[in-house]
């Protein structure tokens, strides 16, 4: 075994190891609204679901090297609302492009050719092309030396037509093709799926 004492390596080295080993990670493409009304969109892979009662998600955003906040973090702290979108294969290239550095006065949606549509319960808009959108209000904030961890409480879910069976409350996974982060600049698809166990075999993955 390769043994690593995390107290003896740098924060950057810890990041490289953790971000490349704890994979694949779902990608949140997050829209926020600045105090000036500019729609910001940025992807984050330090993201996941934390629970359903209340329905909460976690979003971790690092500070920039000079200590400044990224626009998404500044907007969440200021406005206390955000929308988390899941990125699928069709959206992957534009999601990645939203990670480029743009001035705060420029909306990434305009820059990469995506379109905003009004949310139902929060001020930041949703992305029309995204398969899934969770509208969130800020529930709790954790601050560390290097980043902010935002806990968002989900108020509303919007999903592409046909993706959710709202009678059985199941997702048609055969129609859902999200992408995940796989370390460094690599992404991964979710098409190679398999079931384990008798119960899984009796509930095909396309209706989980």
Secondary structure, 3 states (H helix, E strand, C coil): CCCCCHHHCCHHHHHHHHHHHCCCEECEEEEEECCCCCEEEEEECCEEEEEECCEEEEEEEECCCCCCCCHHHHHHHHHCEEEEEECEHHHHHHHHHCCCCCCCCCCHHHHHCCCEECCCCCCCCEECCCCEEEEEEEEEEEECCCEEEEEEEEEEEEECCCCEECCCCEECHHHCCEEEECCCCCEEECCCCCCCHHHHHHCCHHHC
